[in-house]
Amino acid sequence: MGRSALLIAAAVCSLSLAACSAFRDSNYGVGAQAQRQLFAQASADREPTPDNAGVYLNLITRMQAQGLYFASLAHIDAYEQQYGAIPDTILLRADALRETGQPAAAKVEYGKLLKTPLAADGYHGLGLLAGASGDFAGADAPLARATELAPINAVMLSDLAYARMRAGNVSGARVPLLKAAELDQKNQKTMSNLALYLLASGRAQDAQAFMTRERFPPEVRKAVEADAARVLAVGHTRETVGQRANSGGGGGGDVPARASTPTGEQSPSDTFDTRTGSDLPAPMLERFAPAAR
């Protein structure tokens, strides 16, 4: 029996018992036949209705929104025992497994979604798993595929931009990040990634002004600055490897100091805005510029 059905049944039973008590207290009395009818009605209300599955699914979704991932796994089991597995429960299970430190099992569940209407979520999850393991270069392909399937999903676009920056491809992060920022200007993760992009692009002053305007808490500022240091470290490493390869010390062909911009995207130099001296469009900078004093 679904949780929603149990709640409905409990409410009906409570009402029934309250009614019985009220009848006795008021000297009306309730005969045995009337009691049987009341409890028969309560039993009928315990049977699942078509809407119970949707109510239960929403309950599990709310559990995960509150961070109750272990509890949600138990309820997903209960849901699927009663109603069967559907893409929505597979996604909920995959997310819960990822959040509870079970990446191998989560990868299997995300893989099940790739041939369903939730394929974008499946690719997104696979990208998040790769990123969580530190393989940001490997996260690029599944996250890019997710954004192809869900082109206006700001979260997926922002996650793709973050993965590219962590992999050292700062220029490749520009387009998906600005798409995400304009699609959802209130998303805190996207705003953090925008600050990270500014820092990684060498615009520390703009980044600090932006974080001040957006009222980033100190711990978020520190996290963004720590990520920026990691991005810059990756860039320095790639540059060093490239220099060694060019001097013949790498034993191979040329290795670019920075990942090439994906096909179809303009490089920052192609879109340099002479009004602002930045590769960010003027309207974007104006929107995020510090308030005039």
C-alpha positions as CSV (number, residue, x, y, z in Angstrom):
1,M,0.0,0.0,0.0
2,G,1.3,3.4,-0.9
3,R,2.2,6.0,1.7
4,S,-0.6,8.3,0.4
5,A,-3.1,5.5,0.7
6,L,-2.0,4.9,4.3
7,L,-2.4,8.6,5.1
8,I,-5.8,8.7,3.5
9,A,-6.9,5.5,5.4
10,A,-5.6,6.9,8.7
11,A,-7.5,10.1,8.2
12,V,-10.7,8.1,7.3
13,C,-10.3,5.9,10.3
14,S,-9.8,8.8,12.6
15,L,-12.9,10.5,11.3
16,S,-14.8,7.3,11.6
17,L,-13.7,6.7,15.2
18,A,-14.4,10.4,16.1
19,A,-17.9,10.0,14.6
20,C,-18.5,6.9,16.7
21,S,-17.4,8.6,19.8
22,A,-19.6,11.6,19.1
23,F,-22.6,9.4,18.6
24,R,-22.1,7.6,21.9
25,D,-21.4,10.7,23.8
26,S,-24.6,12.4,22.6
27,N,-26.7,9.3,23.5
28,Y,-27.6,8.7,19.8
29,G,-25.9,5.3,19.9
30,V,-24.5,3.4,17.0
31,G,-25.7,-0.1,16.3
32,A,-23.5,-3.0,15.1
33,Q,-24.7,-2.7,11.5
34,A,-23.9,1.0,11.4
35,Q,-20.4,0.4,12.7
36,R,-19.8,-2.3,10.1
37,Q,-20.8,0.1,7.4
38,L,-18.4,2.8,8.7
39,F,-15.5,0.4,8.8
40,A,-16.4,-1.1,5.4
41,Q,-16.2,2.4,4.0
42,A,-12.8,3.0,5.7
43,S,-11.5,-0.2,4.2
44,A,-12.6,0.7,0.7
45,D,-10.8,4.1,1.1
46,R,-7.6,2.2,1.8
47,E,-7.5,0.7,-1.7
48,P,-5.1,2.6,-4.0
49,T,-6.6,5.1,-6.3
50,P,-5.0,6.1,-9.7
51,D,-3.7,9.3,-8.1
52,N,-1.9,7.6,-5.2
53,A,1.1,6.7,-7.4
54,G,1.6,10.3,-8.4
55,V,1.2,11.5,-4.8
56,Y,3.7,8.9,-3.6
57,L,6.2,9.9,-6.3
58,N,5.9,13.5,-5.3
59,L,6.6,12.5,-1.7
60,I,9.8,10.7,-2.7
61,T,10.9,13.7,-4.7
62,R,10.3,16.0,-1.7
63,M,12.4,13.6,0.4
64,Q,15.3,14.0,-1.9
65,A,14.9,17.8,-2.0
66,Q,15.3,17.7,1.8
67,G,18.5,15.5,1.5
68,L,16.8,12.3,2.8
69,Y,18.4,10.1,0.1
70,F,18.7,6.9,2.2
71,A,15.0,7.1,3.2
72,S,14.1,7.8,-0.4
73,L,15.8,4.6,-1.5
74,A,13.6,2.6,0.8
75,H,10.5,4.3,-0.5
76,I,11.5,3.8,-4.1
77,D,11.7,0.1,-3.4
78,A,8.2,0.3,-1.9
79,Y,6.8,2.3,-4.8
80,E,8.2,-0.1,-7.4
81,Q,6.9,-3.1,-5.6
82,Q,3.4,-1.7,-5.8
83,Y,3.4,0.3,-9.0
84,G,6.4,-1.0,-11.0
85,A,9.6,0.8,-12.1
86,I,9.2,3.8,-14.5
87,P,11.9,6.2,-15.8
88,D,11.0,8.7,-13.0
89,T,11.8,6.1,-10.2
90,I,14.9,5.0,-12.1
91,L,16.2,8.6,-12.1
92,L,15.3,9.1,-8.4
93,R,17.1,5.9,-7.5
94,A,20.2,6.8,-9.6
95,D,20.3,10.3,-7.9
96,A,20.0,8.7,-4.5
97,L,22.7,6.2,-5.1
98,R,25.0,8.9,-6.4
99,E,24.3,11.1,-3.3
100,T,24.8,8.2,-0.9
101,G,28.3,7.2,-2.2
102,Q,27.3,4.3,-4.5
103,P,28.7,5.5,-7.9
104,A,28.9,2.1,-9.6
105,A,25.3,1.3,-8.9
106,A,24.3,4.8,-9.8
107,K,26.1,4.5,-13.2
108,V,24.0,1.4,-14.0
109,E,20.7,3.2,-13.2
110,Y,21.7,6.3,-15.2
111,G,22.6,4.0,-18.1
112,K,19.0,2.6,-18.1
113,L,17.7,6.1,-18.9
114,L,19.6,6.6,-22.1
115,K,16.8,4.9,-24.2
116,T,14.0,6.7,-22.4
117,P,12.4,10.1,-22.5
118,L,14.7,11.0,-19.6
119,A,17.9,10.4,-21.6
120,A,19.2,13.9,-20.9
121,D,19.0,13.2,-17.2
122,G,20.8,10.0,-17.7
123,Y,23.7,11.6,-19.5
124,H,23.7,14.4,-17.0
125,G,24.0,11.9,-14.2
126,L,26.9,10.1,-15.9
127,G,28.7,13.4,-16.3
128,L,28.2,14.2,-12.7
129,L,29.6,10.8,-11.7
130,A,32.7,11.4,-13.9
131,G,33.2,14.9,-12.4
132,A,32.8,13.6,-8.8
133,S,35.6,11.1,-9.5
134,G,37.9,13.9,-10.7
135,D,37.6,13.0,-14.4
136,F,36.4,16.4,-15.6
137,A,37.6,15.7,-19.1
138,G,35.6,12.5,-19.2
139,A,32.6,14.4,-17.9
140,D,32.5,16.7,-21.0
141,A,31.0,14.3,-23.5
142,P,28.0,13.1,-21.4
143,L,27.3,16.6,-20.2
144,A,27.5,18.0,-23.7
145,R,25.1,15.3,-24.9
146,A,22.7,16.2,-22.0
147,T,22.6,19.8,-23.2
148,E,22.0,18.7,-26.7
149,L,18.9,16.8,-25.6
150,A,17.8,19.5,-23.1
151,P,19.1,22.7,-24.7
152,I,17.3,25.1,-22.3
153,N,18.2,23.3,-19.1
154,A,20.3,25.9,-17.2
155,V,21.6,23.4,-14.6
156,M,23.0,21.1,-17.2
157,L,24.5,23.9,-19.2
158,S,26.1,25.3,-16.0
159,D,27.5,21.8,-15.0
160,L,29.0,21.4,-18.5
161,A,30.7,24.8,-18.2
162,Y,32.1,23.9,-14.7
163,A,33.4,20.6,-16.0
164,R,35.2,22.3,-18.9
165,M,36.8,24.9,-16.6
166,R,38.0,22.2,-14.2
167,A,39.4,20.3,-17.2
168,G,41.4,23.5,-18.2
169,N,39.1,24.4,-21.1
170,V,38.1,27.8,-19.9
171,S,37.3,29.2,-23.4
172,G,35.0,26.2,-24.0
173,A,33.0,27.0,-20.9
174,R,32.0,30.5,-22.1
175,V,29.0,29.7,-24.3
176,P,27.2,27.1,-22.1
177,L,27.9,29.3,-19.0
178,L,26.4,32.4,-20.5
179,K,23.4,30.5,-21.8
180,A,22.8,29.2,-18.3
181,A,23.2,32.6,-16.8
182,E,20.7,34.2,-19.1
183,L,18.2,31.3,-18.8
184,D,18.3,31.4,-15.0
185,Q,19.7,34.5,-13.5
186,K,18.8,33.4,-10.0
187,N,20.5,30.0,-9.9
188,Q,23.3,30.2,-7.3
189,K,25.4,27.5,-8.8
190,T,25.4,29.3,-12.1
191,M,26.3,32.6,-10.5
192,S,29.2,30.8,-8.7
193,N,30.4,29.3,-12.0
194,L,30.3,32.8,-13.5
195,A,32.5,34.1,-10.8
196,L,34.8,31.2,-11.3
197,Y,34.9,31.9,-15.0
198,L,35.9,35.5,-14.4
199,L,38.7,34.4,-12.0
200,A,39.9,31.7,-14.3
201,S,39.9,34.3,-17.2
202,G,42.2,36.6,-15.2
203,R,39.5,39.1,-14.3
204,A,39.9,38.9,-10.5
205,Q,38.7,42.5,-9.9
206,D,35.5,41.8,-11.8
207,A,35.0,38.5,-10.1
208,Q,35.4,40.1,-6.6
209,A,33.0,42.9,-7.5
210,F,30.5,40.5,-8.8
211,M,30.6,38.3,-5.7
212,T,30.2,41.4,-3.5
213,R,27.2,42.5,-5.5
214,E,25.6,39.0,-5.4
215,R,26.3,38.8,-1.7
216,F,28.3,35.6,-1.8
217,P,28.7,34.2,1.7
218,P,32.4,33.9,2.8
219,E,32.4,30.1,2.5
220,V,31.1,30.3,-1.1
221,R,33.8,32.9,-2.0
222,K,36.5,30.6,-0.6
223,A,35.1,27.6,-2.5
224,V,35.0,29.6,-5.8
225,E,38.6,30.9,-5.2
226,A,39.8,27.4,-4.4
227,D,38.3,26.1,-7.6
228,A,39.8,29.0,-9.6
229,A,43.2,28.0,-8.2
230,R,42.6,24.4,-9.4
231,V,41.6,25.6,-12.8
232,L,44.7,27.8,-13.1
233,A,46.9,24.9,-11.9
234,V,45.5,22.7,-14.7
235,G,46.2,25.5,-17.2
236,H,49.8,25.9,-16.0
237,T,50.3,22.1,-16.2
238,R,49.0,21.9,-19.8
239,E,51.1,24.9,-20.7
240,T,54.2,23.2,-19.3
241,V,53.5,20.0,-21.1
242,G,53.0,21.9,-24.3
243,Q,56.3,23.7,-23.9
244,R,58.1,20.4,-23.3
245,A,56.5,18.8,-26.3
246,N,57.4,21.8,-28.6
247,S,61.0,21.6,-27.4
248,G,61.2,17.9,-28.1
249,G,61.2,16.9,-24.5
250,G,57.8,15.3,-24.7
251,G,58.6,12.7,-27.3
252,G,55.4,13.4,-29.3
253,G,53.5,15.9,-31.3
254,D,52.5,19.3,-30.3
255,V,50.2,19.5,-27.2
256,P,48.1,22.6,-26.9
257,A,48.5,24.6,-23.8
258,R,44.7,24.9,-23.6
259,A,42.0,22.6,-24.9
260,S,40.7,23.6,-28.3
261,T,37.3,25.3,-28.5
262,P,34.7,22.8,-29.6
263,T,33.6,22.9,-33.2
264,G,30.8,25.4,-33.8
265,E,31.8,27.6,-30.9
266,Q,33.5,30.9,-31.4
267,S,36.7,31.5,-29.5
268,P,36.9,34.4,-27.1
269,S,39.2,36.3,-29.5
270,D,36.5,36.1,-32.1
271,T,33.9,37.7,-29.9
272,F,36.1,40.2,-28.0
273,D,34.0,43.2,-27.1
274,T,35.9,46.5,-27.7
275,R,33.4,48.3,-25.5
276,T,34.3,46.4,-22.4
277,G,37.7,44.9,-23.1
278,S,36.3,41.5,-22.2
279,D,35.1,38.3,-23.9
280,L,31.8,38.6,-22.0
281,P,29.0,40.5,-23.8
282,A,28.4,44.0,-22.7
283,P,24.8,43.4,-21.5
284,M,26.0,40.5,-19.4
285,L,28.7,42.6,-17.8
286,E,26.3,45.5,-17.2
287,R,23.9,43.2,-15.5
288,F,26.5,41.8,-13.2
289,A,28.5,45.0,-12.7
290,P,28.8,46.5,-9.3
291,A,26.1,49.0,-8.5
292,A,27.0,52.6,-9.2
293,R,28.1,54.3,-6.0
